[in-house]
Amino acid sequence: MLASLNARALVLSLVLLAVFLGLWEAASPKQQLAGELTEYELLMGGAEPKAAVPPPSDVIAKAWEELSNPFYDAGPNDKGIGIQIGYSLYRVLSGYFLAAAIAIPVGFLIGMSPLMYKALDPFIQVLRPISPLAWMPLALFVIQDSQASAIFVIFICSIWPMLINTAFGVAGVRKDWVNVARTHELGPLKTAWIVILPAAAPTILTGMRISIGIAWLVIVAAEMLVGGTGIGYYVWNEWNNLDLTSVVFSILMIGVVGMLLDTAFAYCARLVQYQE
């Protein structure tokens, strides 16, 4: 039954994709050949190609060209898509794991201690709504390094979902399990490691999954601001060159990488699921 449902869903997805691509191709404006222009249009520069949303056939051709050699390096402003995504992933994962190293222990502390929850909650509620990009000017001024500033912005945007979900998961562990640990005379650290961590793991992984998605969203905007390298810079540079085919291709690559990151964390979340 499940296999049949998956097969039908796959067929429907392919049909919808084919219809969408067909409509997009049909709606895309065609470039007029120079021989079809009047003398006046030729004098006014009408023969020059005009920027327009490219048809999917052009995007597919561009994807083949880029993915056939994704790691070429022809200078500061001409690097393959693989190199650009690699820079972005390095920044995202650096800021993300730094955030995890702080958010998860602090989340445990808040979840296990009502006193710490009441003391830290006002700070969390004030800092959490601030847009990560609002920190970028201050980060550039204080750190004075564009790459480190981008990592700091990823750190800021990643920390809150992990911290809040960890605190919520720890606070929601059944009291019976904690009481059993106490009857076995386990200390707070041992209780946290043996009892609370496995019980709260699904909620913690949910927060980590949300954080990686937000981090991947934010890095694109951050790299547009700081420039140099990365998929965000690649999009902005191709826009400045009015190469909309490359822009659409890079947008699709951002979506594919984001989907792969989410799939990886969804798989990890399934590994720690349990039935009470």
PyRosetta script that sets phi, psi and omega in degrees:
from pyrosetta import init, pose_from_sequence

init()
pose = pose_from_sequence("MLASLNARALVLSLVLLAVFLGLWEAASPKQQLAGELTEYELLMGGAEPKAAVPPPSDVIAKAWEELSNPFYDAGPNDKGIGIQIGYSLYRVLSGYFLAAAIAIPVGFLIGMSPLMYKALDPFIQVLRPISPLAWMPLALFVIQDSQASAIFVIFICSIWPMLINTAFGVAGVRKDWVNVARTHELGPLKTAWIVILPAAAPTILTGMRISIGIAWLVIVAAEMLVGGTGIGYYVWNEWNNLDLTSVVFSILMIGVVGMLLDTAFAYCARLVQYQE")
pose.set_psi(1, -48.7)
pose.set_omega(1, -179.6)
pose.set_phi(2, -64.8)
pose.set_psi(2, -40.3)
pose.set_omega(2, 179.2)
pose.set_phi(3, -63.9)
pose.set_psi(3, -39.2)
pose.set_omega(3, 178.7)
pose.set_phi(4, -65.2)
pose.set_psi(4, -42.3)
pose.set_omega(4, 178.3)
pose.set_phi(5, -62.6)
pose.set_psi(5, -43.3)
pose.set_omega(5, 179.0)
pose.set_phi(6, -63.7)
pose.set_psi(6, -40.5)
pose.set_omega(6, 179.8)
pose.set_phi(7, -64.7)
pose.set_psi(7, -43.7)
pose.set_omega(7, 178.9)
pose.set_phi(8, -65.5)
pose.set_psi(8, -38.9)
pose.set_omega(8, 177.9)
pose.set_phi(9, -63.8)
pose.set_psi(9, -40.5)
pose.set_omega(9, 178.5)
pose.set_phi(10, -63.3)
pose.set_psi(10, -44.5)
pose.set_omega(10, 179.1)
pose.set_phi(11, -61.6)
pose.set_psi(11, -44.6)
pose.set_omega(11, 179.4)
pose.set_phi(12, -62.9)
pose.set_psi(12, -40.5)
pose.set_omega(12, 178.1)
pose.set_phi(13, -61.2)
pose.set_psi(13, -43.6)
pose.set_omega(13, -179.9)
pose.set_phi(14, -65.7)
pose.set_psi(14, -39.4)
pose.set_omega(14, 178.1)
pose.set_phi(15, -64.1)
pose.set_psi(15, -45.9)
pose.set_omega(15, 178.5)
pose.set_phi(16, -61.6)
pose.set_psi(16, -40.1)
pose.set_omega(16, 177.7)
pose.set_phi(17, -62.7)
pose.set_psi(17, -44.6)
pose.set_omega(17, -179.7)
pose.set_phi(18, -63.2)
pose.set_psi(18, -42.0)
pose.set_omega(18, 178.7)
pose.set_phi(19, -64.0)
pose.set_psi(19, -44.8)
pose.set_omega(19, -179.7)
pose.set_phi(20, -61.1)
pose.set_psi(20, -47.4)
pose.set_omega(20, -179.5)
pose.set_phi(21, -64.6)
pose.set_psi(21, -37.7)
pose.set_omega(21, 178.4)
pose.set_phi(22, -63.9)
pose.set_psi(22, -45.7)
pose.set_omega(22, 178.5)
pose.set_phi(23, -64.1)
pose.set_psi(23, -40.3)
pose.set_omega(23, 178.6)
pose.set_phi(24, -62.5)
pose.set_psi(24, -45.8)
pose.set_omega(24, -179.7)
pose.set_phi(25, -61.8)
pose.set_psi(25, -42.9)
pose.set_omega(25, -178.0)
pose.set_phi(26, -68.1)
pose.set_psi(26, -33.4)
pose.set_omega(26, -177.1)
pose.set_phi(27, -83.3)
pose.set_psi(27, -13.7)
pose.set_omega(27, -176.7)
pose.set_phi(28, -72.8)
pose.set_psi(28, 132.3)
pose.set_omega(28, 179.4)
pose.set_phi(29, -69.0)
pose.set_psi(29, 141.0)
pose.set_omega(29, 178.8)
pose.set_phi(30, -92.0)
pose.set_psi(30, 139.9)
pose.set_omega(30, 176.8)
pose.set_phi(31, -70.9)
pose.set_psi(31, 132.3)
pose.set_omega(31, 179.7)
pose.set_phi(32, -78.9)
pose.set_psi(32, 133.2)
pose.set_omega(32, 179.3)
pose.set_phi(33, -69.0)
pose.set_psi(33, 151.8)
pose.set_omega(33, -178.2)
pose.set_phi(34, -61.4)
pose.set_psi(34, -34.3)
pose.set_omega(34, -179.1)
pose.set_phi(35, -67.8)
pose.set_psi(35, -18.0)
pose.set_omega(35, -178.6)
pose.set_phi(36, -92.2)
pose.set_psi(36, -1.8)
pose.set_omega(36, -177.7)
pose.set_phi(37, -92.4)
pose.set_psi(37, 151.4)
pose.set_omega(37, 175.1)
pose.set_phi(38, -76.2)
pose.set_psi(38, 167.2)
pose.set_omega(38, 179.9)
pose.set_phi(39, -62.9)
pose.set_psi(39, -36.9)
pose.set_omega(39, 179.5)
pose.set_phi(40, -64.8)
pose.set_psi(40, -42.8)
pose.set_omega(40, 179.7)
pose.set_phi(41, -64.8)
pose.set_psi(41, -35.4)
pose.set_omega(41, 176.8)
pose.set_phi(42, -66.6)
pose.set_psi(42, -41.8)
pose.set_omega(42, 179.1)
pose.set_phi(43, -65.3)
pose.set_psi(43, -32.3)
pose.set_omega(43, -178.2)
pose.set_phi(44, -86.6)
pose.set_psi(44, 8.3)
pose.set_omega(44, 177.7)
pose.set_phi(45, 84.3)
pose.set_psi(45, 21.0)
pose.set_omega(45, -178.7)
pose.set_phi(46, -67.7)
pose.set_psi(46, -18.8)
pose.set_omega(46, -179.5)
pose.set_phi(47, -76.2)
pose.set_psi(47, -16.1)
pose.set_omega(47, 179.6)
pose.set_phi(48, -71.9)
pose.set_psi(48, 139.2)
pose.set_omega(48, 179.8)
pose.set_phi(49, -64.1)
pose.set_psi(49, 136.6)
pose.set_omega(49, 179.9)
pose.set_phi(50, -101.4)
pose.set_psi(50, 147.1)
pose.set_omega(50, 179.4)
pose.set_phi(51, -68.7)
pose.set_psi(51, 133.4)
pose.set_omega(51, 178.3)
pose.set_phi(52, -156.1)
pose.set_psi(52, 158.8)
pose.set_omega(52, 176.3)
pose.set_phi(53, -63.0)
pose.set_psi(53, 123.6)
pose.set_omega(53, -174.4)
pose.set_phi(54, -75.4)
pose.set_psi(54, 152.0)
pose.set_omega(54, 173.9)
pose.set_phi(55, -72.2)
pose.set_psi(55, 160.6)
pose.set_omega(55, -179.1)
pose.set_phi(56, -60.9)
pose.set_psi(56, -27.8)
pose.set_omega(56, 178.7)
pose.set_phi(57, -63.0)
pose.set_psi(57, -38.4)
pose.set_omega(57, 177.3)
pose.set_phi(58, -68.7)
pose.set_psi(58, -38.5)
pose.set_omega(58, 179.6)
pose.set_phi(59, -65.5)
pose.set_psi(59, -41.1)
pose.set_omega(59, 178.7)
pose.set_phi(60, -63.9)
pose.set_psi(60, -41.5)
pose.set_omega(60, 177.8)
pose.set_phi(61, -63.0)
pose.set_psi(61, -40.8)
pose.set_omega(61, 178.0)
pose.set_phi(62, -64.7)
pose.set_psi(62, -41.7)
pose.set_omega(62, 178.9)
pose.set_phi(63, -61.7)
pose.set_psi(63, -41.8)
pose.set_omega(63, 177.8)
pose.set_phi(64, -61.9)
pose.set_psi(64, -43.0)
pose.set_omega(64, -179.8)
pose.set_phi(65, -64.1)
pose.set_psi(65, -44.7)
pose.set_omega(65, -177.2)
pose.set_phi(66, -72.9)
pose.set_psi(66, -43.1)
pose.set_omega(66, -175.6)
pose.set_phi(67, -77.4)
pose.set_psi(67, -15.2)
pose.set_omega(67, 175.8)
pose.set_phi(68, -73.0)
pose.set_psi(68, -22.3)
pose.set_omega(68, 176.6)
pose.set_phi(69, -146.9)
pose.set_psi(69, 72.6)
pose.set_omega(69, -170.7)
pose.set_phi(70, -77.6)
pose.set_psi(70, -11.0)
pose.set_omega(70, -173.0)
pose.set_phi(71, -116.9)
pose.set_psi(71, 25.2)
pose.set_omega(71, 177.6)
pose.set_phi(72, -74.4)
pose.set_psi(72, 153.6)
pose.set_omega(72, -180.0)
pose.set_phi(73, -138.6)
pose.set_psi(73, 101.5)
pose.set_omega(73, -177.9)
pose.set_phi(74, -109.3)
pose.set_psi(74, 22.1)
pose.set_omega(74, 178.6)
pose.set_phi(75, 131.4)
pose.set_psi(75, 177.2)
pose.set_omega(75, -174.8)
pose.set_phi(76, -58.5)
pose.set_psi(76, -37.6)
pose.set_omega(76, -175.8)
pose.set_phi(77, -105.2)
pose.set_psi(77, 13.7)
pose.set_omega(77, -177.9)
pose.set_phi(78, -142.3)
pose.set_psi(78, 82.6)
pose.set_omega(78, 178.7)
pose.set_phi(79, -123.6)
pose.set_psi(79, 152.9)
pose.set_omega(79, -179.9)
pose.set_phi(80, -66.3)
pose.set_psi(80, 160.1)
pose.set_omega(80, -177.9)
pose.set_phi(81, -64.0)
pose.set_psi(81, -31.1)
pose.set_omega(81, 178.3)
pose.set_phi(82, -64.4)
pose.set_psi(82, -41.0)
pose.set_omega(82, 178.0)
pose.set_phi(83, -65.8)
pose.set_psi(83, -42.9)
pose.set_omega(83, -178.8)
pose.set_phi(84, -63.5)
pose.set_psi(84, -43.7)
pose.set_omega(84, 177.8)
pose.set_phi(85, -66.1)
pose.set_psi(85, -35.7)
pose.set_omega(85, 178.1)
pose.set_phi(86, -61.3)
pose.set_psi(86, -44.1)
pose.set_omega(86, 176.5)
pose.set_phi(87, -60.4)
pose.set_psi(87, -43.7)
pose.set_omega(87, -178.4)
pose.set_phi(88, -65.2)
pose.set_psi(88, -43.2)
pose.set_omega(88, 179.4)
pose.set_phi(89, -64.0)
pose.set_psi(89, -37.2)
pose.set_omega(89, 177.7)
pose.set_phi(90, -60.8)
pose.set_psi(90, -45.8)
pose.set_omega(90, -179.6)
pose.set_phi(91, -66.5)
pose.set_psi(91, -43.4)
pose.set_omega(91, -178.7)
pose.set_phi(92, -62.5)
pose.set_psi(92, -49.3)
pose.set_omega(92, -176.0)
pose.set_phi(93, -70.4)
pose.set_psi(93, -32.6)
pose.set_omega(93, 177.1)
pose.set_phi(94, -63.4)
pose.set_psi(94, -52.5)
pose.set_omega(94, 178.9)
pose.set_phi(95, -64.8)
pose.set_psi(95, -35.9)
pose.set_omega(95, -177.4)
pose.set_phi(96, -66.0)
pose.set_psi(96, -47.8)
pose.set_omega(96, -177.4)
pose.set_phi(97, -73.8)
pose.set_psi(97, -28.8)
pose.set_omega(97, 171.1)
pose.set_phi(98, -62.7)
pose.set_psi(98, -42.1)
pose.set_omega(98, 178.1)
pose.set_phi(99, -64.1)
pose.set_psi(99, -41.5)
pose.set_omega(99, -179.8)
pose.set_phi(100, -63.2)
pose.set_psi(100, -37.7)
pose.set_omega(100, -178.4)
pose.set_phi(101, -64.0)
pose.set_psi(101, -24.7)
pose.set_omega(101, 178.7)
pose.set_phi(102, -99.8)
pose.set_psi(102, -42.8)
pose.set_omega(102, -172.3)
pose.set_phi(103, -65.8)
pose.set_psi(103, -41.0)
pose.set_omega(103, -175.0)
pose.set_phi(104, -69.8)
pose.set_psi(104, -48.0)
pose.set_omega(104, 176.0)
pose.set_phi(105, -61.9)
pose.set_psi(105, -41.9)
pose.set_omega(105, 179.2)
pose.set_phi(106, -67.2)
pose.set_psi(106, -36.8)
pose.set_omega(106, 176.3)
pose.set_phi(107, -61.9)
pose.set_psi(107, -39.4)
pose.set_omega(107, 175.2)
pose.set_phi(108, -61.5)
pose.set_psi(108, -44.5)
pose.set_omega(108, -178.6)
pose.set_phi(109, -61.7)
pose.set_psi(109, -44.4)
pose.set_omega(109, -179.8)
pose.set_phi(110, -66.9)
pose.set_psi(110, -41.5)
pose.set_omega(110, -178.0)
pose.set_phi(111, -68.7)
pose.set_psi(111, -30.7)
pose.set_omega(111, -177.0)
pose.set_phi(112, -91.2)
pose.set_psi(112, -16.0)
pose.set_omega(112, -175.2)
pose.set_phi(113, -126.2)
pose.set_psi(113, 108.4)
pose.set_omega(113, 175.4)
pose.set_phi(114, -57.2)
pose.set_psi(114, -33.8)
pose.set_omega(114, 179.1)
pose.set_phi(115, -62.8)
pose.set_psi(115, -47.6)
pose.set_omega(115, -179.7)
pose.set_phi(116, -66.5)
pose.set_psi(116, -34.4)
pose.set_omega(116, 177.1)
pose.set_phi(117, -60.3)
pose.set_psi(117, -48.2)
pose.set_omega(117, -177.9)
pose.set_phi(118, -68.7)
pose.set_psi(118, -31.5)
pose.set_omega(118, -178.9)
pose.set_phi(119, -74.9)
pose.set_psi(119, -38.7)
pose.set_omega(119, -173.4)
pose.set_phi(120, -94.0)
pose.set_psi(120, -20.4)
pose.set_omega(120, -175.8)
pose.set_phi(121, -56.7)
pose.set_psi(121, -42.5)
pose.set_omega(121, 179.0)
pose.set_phi(122, -59.6)
pose.set_psi(122, -40.3)
pose.set_omega(122, 179.2)
pose.set_phi(123, -64.8)
pose.set_psi(123, -41.8)
pose.set_omega(123, -179.9)
pose.set_phi(124, -63.4)
pose.set_psi(124, -43.5)
pose.set_omega(124, -177.0)
pose.set_phi(125, -68.0)
pose.set_psi(125, -28.3)
pose.set_omega(125, 177.3)
pose.set_phi(126, -78.4)
pose.set_psi(126, -43.7)
pose.set_omega(126, -174.2)
pose.set_phi(127, -80.5)
pose.set_psi(127, -30.6)
pose.set_omega(127, -173.8)
pose.set_phi(128, -61.5)
pose.set_psi(128, -40.2)
pose.set_omega(128, -176.5)
pose.set_phi(129, -76.1)
pose.set_psi(129, -8.9)
pose.set_omega(129, -176.5)
pose.set_phi(130, -70.0)
pose.set_psi(130, 129.4)
pose.set_omega(130, 177.9)
pose.set_phi(131, -60.1)
pose.set_psi(131, 133.6)
pose.set_omega(131, 179.3)
pose.set_phi(132, -56.6)
pose.set_psi(132, -35.5)
pose.set_omega(132, -177.9)
pose.set_phi(133, -69.7)
pose.set_psi(133, -19.7)
pose.set_omega(133, 176.8)
pose.set_phi(134, -66.6)
pose.set_psi(134, -22.1)
pose.set_omega(134, 178.6)
pose.set_phi(135, -81.3)
pose.set_psi(135, -13.4)
pose.set_omega(135, -172.1)
pose.set_phi(136, -61.2)
pose.set_psi(136, -47.6)
pose.set_omega(136, 179.1)
pose.set_phi(137, -58.8)
pose.set_psi(137, -42.4)
pose.set_omega(137, 179.6)
pose.set_phi(138, -65.8)
pose.set_psi(138, -40.8)
pose.set_omega(138, 179.4)
pose.set_phi(139, -63.1)
pose.set_psi(139, -43.2)
pose.set_omega(139, 179.3)
pose.set_phi(140, -63.6)
pose.set_psi(140, -36.7)
pose.set_omega(140, -179.6)
pose.set_phi(141, -71.0)
pose.set_psi(141, -43.0)
pose.set_omega(141, -175.1)
pose.set_phi(142, -79.1)
pose.set_psi(142, -47.6)
pose.set_omega(142, -174.9)
pose.set_phi(143, -81.2)
pose.set_psi(143, -35.2)
pose.set_omega(143, 179.2)
pose.set_phi(144, 58.7)
pose.set_psi(144, 38.5)
pose.set_omega(144, 174.1)
pose.set_phi(145, -151.0)
pose.set_psi(145, 123.4)
pose.set_omega(145, -173.0)
pose.set_phi(146, -66.4)
pose.set_psi(146, -40.9)
pose.set_omega(146, -179.0)
pose.set_phi(147, -66.1)
pose.set_psi(147, -45.9)
pose.set_omega(147, 178.5)
pose.set_phi(148, -63.8)
pose.set_psi(148, -34.4)
pose.set_omega(148, 178.4)
pose.set_phi(149, -66.3)
pose.set_psi(149, -40.7)
pose.set_omega(149, 177.4)
pose.set_phi(150, -63.4)
pose.set_psi(150, -40.6)
pose.set_omega(150, 177.6)
pose.set_phi(151, -63.9)
pose.set_psi(151, -39.6)
pose.set_omega(151, 178.3)
pose.set_phi(152, -62.3)
pose.set_psi(152, -41.4)
pose.set_omega(152, 178.7)
pose.set_phi(153, -63.4)
pose.set_psi(153, -40.1)
pose.set_omega(153, 176.4)
pose.set_phi(154, -64.2)
pose.set_psi(154, -40.6)
pose.set_omega(154, 176.6)
pose.set_phi(155, -57.1)
pose.set_psi(155, -46.3)
pose.set_omega(155, -177.4)
pose.set_phi(156, -64.1)
pose.set_psi(156, -43.8)
pose.set_omega(156, -175.5)
pose.set_phi(157, -76.3)
pose.set_psi(157, -23.1)
pose.set_omega(157, -177.7)
pose.set_phi(158, -84.4)
pose.set_psi(158, -26.2)
pose.set_omega(158, -167.4)
pose.set_phi(159, -70.6)
pose.set_psi(159, -35.5)
pose.set_omega(159, -170.0)
pose.set_phi(160, -71.0)
pose.set_psi(160, -48.1)
pose.set_omega(160, 177.8)
pose.set_phi(161, -59.8)
pose.set_psi(161, -38.4)
pose.set_omega(161, 179.2)
pose.set_phi(162, -66.6)
pose.set_psi(162, -45.3)
pose.set_omega(162, -178.1)
pose.set_phi(163, -62.8)
pose.set_psi(163, -47.7)
pose.set_omega(163, -176.3)
pose.set_phi(164, -67.2)
pose.set_psi(164, -43.8)
pose.set_omega(164, -179.7)
pose.set_phi(165, -66.4)
pose.set_psi(165, -36.8)
pose.set_omega(165, 177.7)
pose.set_phi(166, -64.6)
pose.set_psi(166, -46.4)
pose.set_omega(166, 179.1)
pose.set_phi(167, -61.6)
pose.set_psi(167, -42.1)
pose.set_omega(167, 179.9)
pose.set_phi(168, -65.0)
pose.set_psi(168, -43.5)
pose.set_omega(168, -180.0)
pose.set_phi(169, -65.4)
pose.set_psi(169, -41.5)
pose.set_omega(169, -179.9)
pose.set_phi(170, -67.4)
pose.set_psi(170, -43.4)
pose.set_omega(170, -179.8)
pose.set_phi(171, -66.9)
pose.set_psi(171, -24.4)
pose.set_omega(171, -177.4)
pose.set_phi(172, -89.4)
pose.set_psi(172, 1.2)
pose.set_omega(172, 177.9)
pose.set_phi(173, -64.5)
pose.set_psi(173, 137.0)
pose.set_omega(173, -177.6)
pose.set_phi(174, -58.8)
pose.set_psi(174, 132.3)
pose.set_omega(174, -178.1)
pose.set_phi(175, -63.0)
pose.set_psi(175, -28.8)
pose.set_omega(175, 179.1)
pose.set_phi(176, -58.8)
pose.set_psi(176, -42.1)
pose.set_omega(176, -178.2)
pose.set_phi(177, -66.6)
pose.set_psi(177, -40.4)
pose.set_omega(177, 178.9)
pose.set_phi(178, -66.3)
pose.set_psi(178, -39.8)
pose.set_omega(178, 179.2)
pose.set_phi(179, -64.6)
pose.set_psi(179, -37.2)
pose.set_omega(179, 176.5)
pose.set_phi(180, -62.0)
pose.set_psi(180, -41.2)
pose.set_omega(180, 177.5)
pose.set_phi(181, -61.8)
pose.set_psi(181, -38.1)
pose.set_omega(181, 179.3)
pose.set_phi(182, -67.5)
pose.set_psi(182, -38.1)
pose.set_omega(182, 179.0)
pose.set_phi(183, -65.9)
pose.set_psi(183, -25.1)
pose.set_omega(183, 175.3)
pose.set_phi(184, -89.2)
pose.set_psi(184, 8.4)
pose.set_omega(184, 175.9)
pose.set_phi(185, 58.4)
pose.set_psi(185, 40.5)
pose.set_omega(185, 174.3)
pose.set_phi(186, -81.9)
pose.set_psi(186, 139.4)
pose.set_omega(186, 176.9)
pose.set_phi(187, -73.7)
pose.set_psi(187, 172.5)
pose.set_omega(187, -178.4)
pose.set_phi(188, -58.7)
pose.set_psi(188, -42.8)
pose.set_omega(188, -178.7)
pose.set_phi(189, -66.6)
pose.set_psi(189, -42.9)
pose.set_omega(189, -179.8)
pose.set_phi(190, -67.2)
pose.set_psi(190, -38.8)
pose.set_omega(190, 177.1)
pose.set_phi(191, -62.7)
pose.set_psi(191, -43.3)
pose.set_omega(191, 179.2)
pose.set_phi(192, -62.3)
pose.set_psi(192, -40.4)
pose.set_omega(192, -175.4)
pose.set_phi(193, -77.4)
pose.set_psi(193, -42.2)
pose.set_omega(193, -172.2)
pose.set_phi(194, -89.0)
pose.set_psi(194, -35.7)
pose.set_omega(194, -172.7)
pose.set_phi(195, -106.1)
pose.set_psi(195, -54.3)
pose.set_omega(195, -170.0)
pose.set_phi(196, -74.7)
pose.set_psi(196, -43.5)
pose.set_omega(196, -177.4)
pose.set_phi(197, -59.5)
pose.set_psi(197, -50.8)
pose.set_omega(197, 177.8)
pose.set_phi(198, -61.1)
pose.set_psi(198, -36.4)
pose.set_omega(198, -178.3)
pose.set_phi(199, -70.5)
pose.set_psi(199, -36.4)
pose.set_omega(199, -177.4)
pose.set_phi(200, -90.6)
pose.set_psi(200, -6.1)
pose.set_omega(200, -173.6)
pose.set_phi(201, -55.1)
pose.set_psi(201, -43.6)
pose.set_omega(201, 179.3)
pose.set_phi(202, -58.9)
pose.set_psi(202, -41.8)
pose.set_omega(202, 179.2)
pose.set_phi(203, -68.7)
pose.set_psi(203, -39.0)
pose.set_omega(203, 178.2)
pose.set_phi(204, -62.9)
pose.set_psi(204, -44.8)
pose.set_omega(204, 179.5)
pose.set_phi(205, -64.6)
pose.set_psi(205, -32.4)
pose.set_omega(205, 175.5)
pose.set_phi(206, -63.1)
pose.set_psi(206, -43.5)
pose.set_omega(206, 176.6)
pose.set_phi(207, -62.8)
pose.set_psi(207, -40.0)
pose.set_omega(207, 178.6)
pose.set_phi(208, -66.1)
pose.set_psi(208, -36.6)
pose.set_omega(208, 178.1)
pose.set_phi(209, -66.3)
pose.set_psi(209, -42.1)
pose.set_omega(209, 177.1)
pose.set_phi(210, -62.8)
pose.set_psi(210, -42.0)
pose.set_omega(210, -176.8)
pose.set_phi(211, -63.9)
pose.set_psi(211, -41.0)
pose.set_omega(211, -177.6)
pose.set_phi(212, -67.6)
pose.set_psi(212, -33.8)
pose.set_omega(212, 176.5)
pose.set_phi(213, -66.2)
pose.set_psi(213, -43.2)
pose.set_omega(213, 178.3)
pose.set_phi(214, -65.3)
pose.set_psi(214, -41.2)
pose.set_omega(214, -179.4)
pose.set_phi(215, -61.1)
pose.set_psi(215, -41.2)
pose.set_omega(215, -179.5)
pose.set_phi(216, -68.7)
pose.set_psi(216, -33.2)
pose.set_omega(216, 174.9)
pose.set_phi(217, -65.4)
pose.set_psi(217, -45.4)
pose.set_omega(217, -172.3)
pose.set_phi(218, -72.2)
pose.set_psi(218, -33.2)
pose.set_omega(218, -175.0)
pose.set_phi(219, -63.1)
pose.set_psi(219, -32.6)
pose.set_omega(219, -180.0)
pose.set_phi(220, -62.6)
pose.set_psi(220, -48.3)
pose.set_omega(220, 179.2)
pose.set_phi(221, -66.7)
pose.set_psi(221, -39.3)
pose.set_omega(221, -179.1)
pose.set_phi(222, -62.9)
pose.set_psi(222, -42.3)
pose.set_omega(222, -178.9)
pose.set_phi(223, -70.9)
pose.set_psi(223, -26.7)
pose.set_omega(223, 173.1)
pose.set_phi(224, -64.3)
pose.set_psi(224, -33.8)
pose.set_omega(224, -179.3)
pose.set_phi(225, -77.9)
pose.set_psi(225, -44.8)
pose.set_omega(225, -173.2)
pose.set_phi(226, -87.1)
pose.set_psi(226, -24.7)
pose.set_omega(226, 176.7)
pose.set_phi(227, 69.8)
pose.set_psi(227, -174.2)
pose.set_omega(227, 176.1)
pose.set_phi(228, 98.6)
pose.set_psi(228, -76.1)
pose.set_omega(228, -178.3)
pose.set_phi(229, -145.5)
pose.set_psi(229, 169.5)
pose.set_omega(229, 177.2)
pose.set_phi(230, 108.5)
pose.set_psi(230, 162.2)
pose.set_omega(230, -176.0)
pose.set_phi(231, -66.9)
pose.set_psi(231, -33.0)
pose.set_omega(231, 176.7)
pose.set_phi(232, -65.0)
pose.set_psi(232, -43.4)
pose.set_omega(232, 176.6)
pose.set_phi(233, -64.1)
pose.set_psi(233, -38.1)
pose.set_omega(233, 179.4)
pose.set_phi(234, -59.8)
pose.set_psi(234, -45.3)
pose.set_omega(234, 179.0)
pose.set_phi(235, -60.9)
pose.set_psi(235, -47.0)
pose.set_omega(235, -176.5)
pose.set_phi(236, -66.9)
pose.set_psi(236, -39.4)
pose.set_omega(236, 179.9)
pose.set_phi(237, -65.4)
pose.set_psi(237, -42.0)
pose.set_omega(237, 179.1)
pose.set_phi(238, -69.0)
pose.set_psi(238, -32.6)
pose.set_omega(238, 174.9)
pose.set_phi(239, -65.1)
pose.set_psi(239, -43.0)
pose.set_omega(239, 177.8)
pose.set_phi(240, -61.7)
pose.set_psi(240, -29.8)
pose.set_omega(240, 176.5)
pose.set_phi(241, -85.2)
pose.set_psi(241, 0.8)
pose.set_omega(241, -176.7)
pose.set_phi(242, 56.1)
pose.set_psi(242, 31.8)
pose.set_omega(242, 176.3)
pose.set_phi(243, -95.4)
pose.set_psi(243, 82.4)
pose.set_omega(243, -174.5)
pose.set_phi(244, -70.5)
pose.set_psi(244, -23.5)
pose.set_omega(244, 175.8)
pose.set_phi(245, -63.1)
pose.set_psi(245, -44.4)
pose.set_omega(245, 177.3)
pose.set_phi(246, -66.9)
pose.set_psi(246, -34.9)
pose.set_omega(246, 178.5)
pose.set_phi(247, -62.7)
pose.set_psi(247, -47.7)
pose.set_omega(247, -179.7)
pose.set_phi(248, -64.7)
pose.set_psi(248, -41.6)
pose.set_omega(248, 178.3)
pose.set_phi(249, -59.9)
pose.set_psi(249, -44.8)
pose.set_omega(249, -179.1)
pose.set_phi(250, -66.9)
pose.set_psi(250, -34.6)
pose.set_omega(250, 176.3)
pose.set_phi(251, -61.6)
pose.set_psi(251, -43.3)
pose.set_omega(251, 178.4)
pose.set_phi(252, -64.1)
pose.set_psi(252, -38.8)
pose.set_omega(252, 179.1)
pose.set_phi(253, -66.1)
pose.set_psi(253, -37.7)
pose.set_omega(253, 176.2)
pose.set_phi(254, -60.2)
pose.set_psi(254, -43.2)
pose.set_omega(254, 179.0)
pose.set_phi(255, -64.6)
pose.set_psi(255, -40.9)
pose.set_omega(255, -179.0)
pose.set_phi(256, -65.4)
pose.set_psi(256, -46.2)
pose.set_omega(256, -179.9)
pose.set_phi(257, -64.2)
pose.set_psi(257, -41.4)
pose.set_omega(257, 177.0)
pose.set_phi(258, -60.8)
pose.set_psi(258, -40.5)
pose.set_omega(258, 178.0)
pose.set_phi(259, -64.2)
pose.set_psi(259, -40.9)
pose.set_omega(259, 179.6)
pose.set_phi(260, -65.0)
pose.set_psi(260, -40.7)
pose.set_omega(260, 177.1)
pose.set_phi(261, -62.7)
pose.set_psi(261, -44.5)
pose.set_omega(261, -179.9)
pose.set_phi(262, -64.9)
pose.set_psi(262, -39.6)
pose.set_omega(262, 179.3)
pose.set_phi(263, -63.4)
pose.set_psi(263, -40.6)
pose.set_omega(263, 179.8)
pose.set_phi(264, -62.3)
pose.set_psi(264, -43.5)
pose.set_omega(264, -179.3)
pose.set_phi(265, -74.1)
pose.set_psi(265, -30.2)
pose.set_omega(265, 175.0)
pose.set_phi(266, -64.8)
pose.set_psi(266, -39.2)
pose.set_omega(266, 177.5)
pose.set_phi(267, -64.0)
pose.set_psi(267, -43.9)
pose.set_omega(267, 177.7)
pose.set_phi(268, -61.9)
pose.set_psi(268, -38.9)
pose.set_omega(268, 179.7)
pose.set_phi(269, -64.2)
pose.set_psi(269, -37.3)
pose.set_omega(269, 178.4)
pose.set_phi(270, -66.3)
pose.set_psi(270, -30.9)
pose.set_omega(270, -178.9)
pose.set_phi(271, -66.4)
pose.set_psi(271, -28.7)
pose.set_omega(271, -176.5)
pose.set_phi(272, -102.0)
pose.set_psi(272, 5.0)
pose.set_omega(272, 177.3)
pose.set_phi(273, -68.8)
pose.set_psi(273, 148.2)
pose.set_omega(273, 177.9)
pose.set_phi(274, -146.3)
pose.set_psi(274, 158.6)
pose.set_omega(274, 177.6)
pose.set_phi(275, -108.7)
pose.set_psi(275, 128.7)
pose.set_omega(275, 179.7)
pose.set_phi(276, -74.4)
pose.dump_pdb("model.pdb")
